[in-house]
């Protein structure tokens, strides 16, 4: 399945970059493909209706995705936690995943329950990883069933975790903390450990 192949390659993509995915350094400024939401209200509206759960950098140019830009704008706003809980409860499948990714930072103790709630509801979600779009099972976005699994320890950065396991690759998912950190900041220390 395309999901497993792209997930296993994600560690390499994050570390060395590619023409289709993430550049070795983020491009300056916001995405030129579409205007990112700039206010809390715009970010909430975009994420609630999101039809695509995107990696942080997408397309052949590796530009910052609208989903990542919206999540970053929401997390920078005062009282983002209430809006993130609302996204988990009332968003589209993609919006719910973005909401959970935000709770990883804004309300770490609520993260496990948010993922469990979303996984229990099941279904599928359209995703974009680099320049590849697919439809994936929500449960596999939350916890990938690949043998190698990126699990970011509390206090570690995603970049350091991937560097330590550069030769093994690994699946990036929500439970291991890889996707939330990728969406917000590879260099930000993980506020919590992986979901067990």
Buried (B, 14 or more C-beta within 10 A) or exposed (E): EEBBEBBBBBBBBBBEBBEBBBEEEBBEEBBEEEEBBEEBEBBBEBBBEBEBBBBBBBBEBBBBBBBBBBBBBBBEEEEBBEBBBBBBEEBBBBBBBBBBBBBBBBBBEBBBBBBEEBBEEEEBBBBBBBBBEBEBBBBBBBBBEBEEBBBBBEEBBBBBBBEEBEEEBBBBBBBBBBBBBBBBBBEEBBBBBBBE
